[in-house]
Amino acid sequence: MTDKNVIDLLSNLSLTMFRKNFFGIYHGAISAKVDHNSFIINTSDAIFDEMTEKSFCHLSTTKQDYRWNEASIEAHIHATIYNNIHEAKYIAFGMPIFTTAYTLDHNKIIFDDYFGKTTFGQIDVIDPGDYNTWYDRNALEITKYLKENNTRIMVIKGVGTYVYDRDINELVKRVAILENSCRLISIRSSYS
């Protein structure tokens, strides 16, 4: 049985993040750690602007059962992060349009707006290498990057953005600032 308050929180945030183009209709993942060994994540067929209790599944971080077959393709990554980064209480993965588009031609995001600069300064864009093997490698590579670089956000070239936090409001704030700042960079280039 899943906690209704957590489901409601994730559902409301999913709609908000969908409206801000962080999630696509079926593209993305959001999860919450519910205890030491389990978390709630969206199912693989979840529609982010219409999330209900059926849009989520409760998974163990230590063993896989039949529920993993229903879970988002990102579930392995979320479980690996939860197992290795104890501060992670919430995780989101999305493909924000302006951020992801910027990654296709840049190795680093250097922010010039106030919120981007004071929140991030700059963010490295990580090249995933061979896209054909990305889902074989991504859980370990993402977790290793987040831990070794002591960061709560990872922007991956052509793939999207992973963000985690202990506070769901801070997670959403990071996502919003990142995408709004990248949108400003895009708009600014049209004035040049």
C-alpha positions in Angstrom: 0.0 0.0 0.0 1.4 3.4 -0.9 1.2 6.5 1.2 -1.6 8.7 -0.2 0.2 12.0 0.8 3.3 11.0 -1.1 1.2 10.0 -4.1 -0.7 13.3 -4.0 2.6 15.2 -3.7 4.2 13.4 -6.6 1.0 13.7 -8.7 0.8 17.4 -8.2 4.4 18.0 -8.9 4.3 15.8 -12.0 1.5 18.0 -13.5 3.4 21.2 -12.7 6.7 19.8 -14.1 4.8 18.5 -17.2 3.3 22.0 -17.8 6.8 23.4 -17.6 8.1 20.9 -20.2 10.4 19.0 -17.8 8.4 15.8 -18.4 6.9 14.7 -21.8 3.6 12.8 -21.9 5.4 9.4 -21.3 9.0 10.7 -20.9 10.5 11.1 -17.5 10.5 9.7 -14.0 9.8 11.0 -10.5 10.2 9.1 -7.2 10.2 9.4 -3.5 12.0 7.3 -0.9 9.5 6.0 1.6 11.8 4.1 4.0 15.3 2.8 4.2 14.7 0.0 1.6 11.9 1.2 -0.7 10.7 4.0 -2.9 7.7 5.0 -5.0 8.2 5.7 -8.7 5.9 6.2 -11.7 5.0 3.3 -13.9 6.3 2.9 -17.4 2.9 3.9 -18.9 2.3 6.9 -16.6 1.0 10.0 -18.2 2.5 12.9 -16.3 -0.4 15.3 -16.6 -2.9 12.7 -15.3 -1.1 10.9 -12.4 -3.2 8.8 -10.1 -2.4 6.1 -7.5 -2.3 3.6 -10.4 0.5 5.7 -12.0 2.9 4.7 -9.3 4.5 1.5 -8.0 6.2 0.7 -4.7 9.6 -0.9 -5.2 12.3 -2.3 -3.0 15.8 -0.9 -3.4 17.4 -4.2 -2.5 15.4 -6.9 -4.5 13.4 -7.0 -7.6 10.0 -8.6 -7.9 7.1 -8.5 -10.5 6.4 -4.8 -9.8 9.7 -3.9 -11.4 8.1 -5.0 -14.7 5.6 -2.2 -14.4 8.0 0.5 -13.3 9.6 3.3 -15.3 12.7 2.3 -17.2 14.5 4.8 -14.9 13.8 2.7 -11.8 17.2 1.0 -11.7 18.9 4.4 -11.7 16.6 5.7 -8.9 17.3 2.6 -6.8 21.0 2.9 -7.3 21.0 6.6 -6.3 18.9 5.8 -3.2 21.2 3.0 -2.2 24.4 5.1 -2.5 23.4 8.7 -1.8 21.6 8.7 1.6 20.6 12.4 1.3 18.4 11.5 -1.7 14.8 11.6 -0.7 13.3 12.7 -4.1 14.6 12.1 -7.6 13.4 13.4 -10.9 14.5 12.7 -14.5 13.3 14.7 -17.4 14.1 16.1 -20.8 13.6 19.8 -20.4 13.5 21.3 -23.9 15.7 24.3 -23.6 18.3 22.6 -21.4 18.5 19.5 -23.5 18.7 21.5 -26.7 21.6 23.5 -25.3 23.5 20.3 -24.4 23.6 19.2 -28.1 26.2 21.9 -28.9 27.9 22.8 -25.6 30.0 21.0 -23.0 29.2 23.4 -20.2 26.2 25.6 -19.3 27.5 29.0 -18.1 24.7 31.0 -16.6 24.5 34.8 -17.0 21.1 35.4 -15.3 21.0 36.1 -11.5 19.2 32.9 -10.4 21.2 30.6 -12.7 24.5 32.2 -11.7 23.8 32.3 -7.9 22.3 28.8 -7.9 24.7 26.9 -10.2 27.4 29.2 -11.5 28.0 26.7 -14.2 27.2 23.1 -14.9 29.2 20.6 -16.9 27.3 18.8 -19.7 28.2 15.1 -19.5 28.6 13.2 -22.7 26.9 9.7 -22.4 29.1 8.2 -25.1 27.5 5.4 -27.1 23.7 5.9 -26.9 23.2 2.2 -27.7 24.8 1.1 -24.5 23.6 4.0 -22.3 20.9 2.0 -20.5 23.4 -0.7 -19.7 25.7 1.8 -18.0 23.6 4.7 -16.8 22.7 3.6 -13.2 26.3 3.3 -12.1 27.6 6.3 -14.2 24.9 8.7 -13.0 25.3 7.7 -9.3 29.1 7.8 -9.5 29.0 11.3 -11.1 26.6 12.7 -8.5 28.6 11.3 -5.6 32.1 12.1 -6.8 31.2 15.7 -7.9 29.1 16.3 -4.8 26.3 17.7 -6.9 22.5 17.2 -6.9 22.1 17.7 -10.6 23.5 16.1 -13.7 22.8 17.3 -17.2 23.4 14.7 -19.9 24.0 15.6 -23.5 21.0 14.7 -25.6 19.5 12.6 -22.8 18.1 15.0 -20.2 18.6 16.0 -16.5 18.8 14.0 -13.3 18.2 15.9 -10.1 17.8 14.7 -6.5 17.2 16.4 -3.2 16.2 15.8 0.4 13.6 18.6 0.1 11.1 18.3 -2.8 10.7 22.1 -3.0 14.5 22.5 -3.5 14.3 19.8 -6.3 11.6 21.7 -8.1 13.4 25.0 -7.6 16.6 23.6 -9.2 14.6 22.2 -12.2 12.8 25.5 -12.7 15.9 27.7 -12.5 17.9 25.4 -14.8 15.2 25.4 -17.5 14.4 29.1 -17.2 18.1 30.0 -17.4 18.6 27.9 -20.4 15.5 29.4 -22.0 17.0 32.9 -21.4 20.3 31.8 -23.0 18.3 30.6 -26.1 16.2 33.7 -26.3 19.3 35.9 -25.9 21.0 34.2 -28.8 18.1 35.2 -31.1 18.8 38.9 -30.4 22.4 38.6 -31.5 
